[in-house]
Structures are given as C-alpha cells and as structure tokens.
Amino acid sequence: MGTGPEPPEPGLALQLEGLRKSFDGTLVLSDIDLAVAPHEVVCLIGASGSGKSTLLRCINLLEEIDQGRISFFGKEINADLVDVNRLRRQIGIVFQSFNLFPHMTVLHNLTLAPIRVLGKTRKEAEAEADNLLRQFGLLDKRQEYPDRLSGGQQQRAAIARALAMQPRLMLLDEVTSALDPELVAEVLNVIRSLAQSGMTMVIATHEMWFARDIANRVCFLDGGVILEQGTPEQIFRQPQQDRTKQFLQSLTDAGRL
Amino acid sequence: MRGRRAIAIAAASSAVFLAGLVALFFLAPGSSQVRRFFFNIPDAQTAFLGNTRGGIFSELYAFRLNIEMFLIAEVLILILAMVIAMVRQLSGPVTFPLRMLAIAYTDFFRGVPLLLVVYAIGFGVPALSLAGVSTQPVMVYGLAALVLSYSAYVSEVYRAGIDSVHPSQVAAARSLGLSQWQAMRSVVIPQAIRRVIPPLLNDFISLQKDTALVAVLGIIEVNRAAGIVSSTDFNYTGYTVGAFLFLLLTVPMARFTDWLIARDRRRRQAGAAR
C-alpha cells in the first residue's frame, strides 16, 4: 500500500494523501491531497461527476480506495487492521437522498445506532435524540414515519441521526440537491448552526452562495482531481485555473451565482 | 345511483352465469351418474363424520392432521428459509462453500417434484437404519419432506425481498457504525419481510394443499381418509368432501392475502410524496 514515509500530521482532523479510486478501470479520483483542520469547514464544488460524492464515500470507507492514505486525527484509517465500524461512529455522513429508515419512526431512526453501536440505554438515547430534534425543530415529529415528513424535514432528521452518534467529522453529500427550492434554506440553516458550533465538516454542494458563505476553504474538483483550492474569496473572485473560471462562468450564465 | 345500478348489473350477470353452469351440469348426458358418484349426500355425511362400525375414518378428524402438519411445517420453513437466504447473502471467499451449498440446495429442492421428495425421505431414511433418525413416526418424514422442499421456494422469496431493499439503506446503516449483520437485522430484513408477506402467504396456500401428498406414506390425513371412504363405498364423494375441507382453509387465506396486497398498495400510494 502507499504508506508514505512521513507520519500523518497530528494536528489535522483529516488528511488525504495521494488518494486514487477507480470503478471498473475508470479513474474517478486521482492524486487527491486534502488537509482539514479541526473546526474547519471545507466545501467541495464542481460539476456532477467530478468525483465529489465518491471522495466523501471514500473518507468514511464506504468505498475502498485503490491507492493513497487517509488519516483521521493523526491515525491512518485505510489500513486493513482498522475497525471500520468503530471508525464510522466518529464520522457522520448525510446523503443527498436522506436514506432514513422508512420502517422506523423519526425517533427510532435517531436512537438505533446509539443503542446498538454505542450501547446506550433506550432512555439515554431517547433523551439525547429529543434534544437534537428540539434543536432542529422536529420534536413534534418524533413519532412520525419518514414518509409523512417533507423533504426538508427528512433531511434535517437525517442530519440529526448522524449527529446522534456525536461524530468528530461530518460529511455532507449534496444534502439539498433533492429538495424543493423553498425547503433548501431550512436545511442550510441547520448546517450553518452546526458550523458555528465548531463541527468539522466536508461539504459537497451545488449551492455556491452557501459555499461562499459558510466555507473556510473551497476546493474545485474537475475530472477527479482537486484543480484548485483556496478561501471562498480566492476561488469565487480570483480563480486561477481556466476550468474553474469556465465552471463559475457557466453558473453565472445559468443565473446560479 | 350509478353505483347501485352497477351492483344490480353485476348481481344479475353473476346469477345468469351461475344458472348457466348449473344447467350445463344438470343437462349433461352423464349428469345423474356424476351426481350419484361425486355428490352423494348420505355418503358425504359418512365421509365427513366417519363410521366407526364400518371402519371409515372421519375426514373432518383426518383433516386435523393436515392442519397440524401445515402449522408445524410453516414455522420450520420460515426459519430454515431465512437461514438459507442469509447464507446466500454472505460475501467473501471464506464463505464460498456455504454459498455454493445454499445454491445447490435451492436448485435441487425446487427442481424435484415434492411427491418424489416425500417418497425418498419417507421410505429412504427409514431404510438407512440410522439410530435415532430412521425410527421416527412417519409423520416426521412427511414433515421433513414438506419443510425441505418449501424452504427452497421460500428462501428465494426472502432473497427477492432482501434484494429489493435499496443498497443506500445499507450504506446509511453502515455509515452509522452498524456492522453488516446489525444492518441486515435492523434495517434490511424488517423492510424485506414486509414486502414479501403476500408472496409468502401465496406459498403457504400451496403448502396447505400439499400436506395431502404425505398420504403416500400411509398417514391417514384427509386425502387418505377420502381414499378409504371411496374404496369402501365405491363412490368418489369422499374426495369431494376432502376438496371442500381444503377450500374452507385456503379460500380465507387467499382473501386475506389479497386484502394485504390491496392495503399495501394503498399505503404505498399514500406515501408516494416521498
């Protein structure tokens, strides 16, 4: 494997080095280097198919990488000996399509993993879940099944479910892309308050104004590589690469920037 | 008003249709013969309740065995089939032989007629003279044949249900730190079972009828009892009674299955906003 000579940087929440991933011979990610400090919010932007989602899925090991190194708080995690279940407790991921468990109430969705994985008592888990639901304005929906909720409510519940495991890192995969436009704001507000509370996050998004507003750093992905990264100011005002300029221009033309 | 008219038309057309069938039956050249040999009221009574002096078994009493076999087999099938379905879901090279075994099992028992399985186990296993295994009551062999055969079908029903749960559900469960097994148990299986209840019930309607096949082992269940009645009276009415008893059991089950399917469809449509 590609164990580098340098030990992982201890001060970083997440460090990706020379990450490579292909599906059936098609290279989806190549030579990805990315460092995320604790409490940092990094936004991944780029066209559909540029590798944003795959990158997030690689970070919590839902996809196996072909080459490179992933370190999480100074520990290499893509080695064979890592207990993936133990690791995933500490990394929350929220998906574009919510993926709530349809046969469970909202409350049960939130308490399943804390009870089964962390060994909490039902009472403990429910008290904590209620706290999160209150914070997200969903307390009155705790006994509802997911299909009775609006898209925005479902996505907030999905975020709450990930947070119920008290992760040290949150990965958000285009969490507003499946929502009706009027429901986007309520979800983004929740994410904003998370960022303010100091949560370390890597966010793949198509909402450029949101990336500009919330990110400490923006990475532009194109064809499976991080073509350019910098502060939102640098990326949105003075992009260096032609592809970045083109991408932003196409968004401006479409009235989305 | 339209609804009432529709009902009236439906009732009238059903009545005409039924009357036609009945007329056809009564006007057929051999009608009186068939009525005498298949629908003989006194014989039906004897078949139904038995005749202790004439050595005729009560079919109603014999049918109790069919119900008993069905109930026991059903539970065992649900368990064995789930084990097979789970084995087929295993991944990794270590479990390859287990997977192959499960596939061979389903291929074999779905491919062989149940009647032959009943013969093979009912006569073959006692012939082996294995201590403990070969000296069971005949009913145990009959049950074993039913369970082995139906588990192959039911495991495929389960598997279809498991496959119908979207992989993103597993991804969501695993991302929360649940193990593969926990994700299966808490997230996939409950959703899968909900989806396969109608096809499962359908298989169980078949199972209820196929309990009659163990008659070949000499168990006096309803089919065998009917045979005894008819060979005593030289009259087939006993079989008609047997058929009637099976209908009493299977028709409510079939209606219940349809009701479940309809309810499921209504629910899915109500939740279609998702």
Boltz contact constraints between the chains, C-beta under 6 A:
constraints:
  - contact:
      token1: [A, 60]
      token2: [B, 175]
      max_distance: 6.0
  - contact:
      token1: [A, 62]
      token2: [B, 171]
      max_distance: 6.0
  - contact:
      token1: [A, 85]
      token2: [B, 177]
      max_distance: 6.0
  - contact:
      token1: [A, 85]
      token2: [B, 179]
      max_distance: 6.0
  - contact:
      token1: [A, 88]
      token2: [B, 175]
      max_distance: 6.0
  - contact:
      token1: [A, 88]
      token2: [B, 177]
      max_distance: 6.0
  - contact:
      token1: [A, 89]
      token2: [B, 177]
      max_distance: 6.0
  - contact:
      token1: [A, 93]
      token2: [B, 175]
      max_distance: 6.0
  - contact:
      token1: [A, 99]
      token2: [B, 168]
      max_distance: 6.0
  - contact:
      token1: [A, 99]
      token2: [B, 172]
      max_distance: 6.0
  - contact:
      token1: [A, 101]
      token2: [B, 187]
      max_distance: 6.0
  - contact:
      token1: [A, 103]
      token2: [B, 190]
      max_distance: 6.0
  - contact:
      token1: [A, 103]
      token2: [B, 191]
      max_distance: 6.0
  - contact:
      token1: [A, 113]
      token2: [B, 176]
      max_distance: 6.0
  - contact:
      token1: [A, 113]
      token2: [B, 177]
      max_distance: 6.0
  - contact:
      token1: [A, 116]
      token2: [B, 182]
      max_distance: 6.0
  - contact:
      token1: [A, 117]
      token2: [B, 177]
      max_distance: 6.0
  - contact:
      token1: [A, 117]
      token2: [B, 178]
      max_distance: 6.0
  - contact:
      token1: [A, 147]
      token2: [B, 271]
      max_distance: 6.0
  - contact:
      token1: [A, 147]
      token2: [B, 274]
      max_distance: 6.0
  - contact:
      token1: [A, 165]
      token2: [B, 176]
      max_distance: 6.0
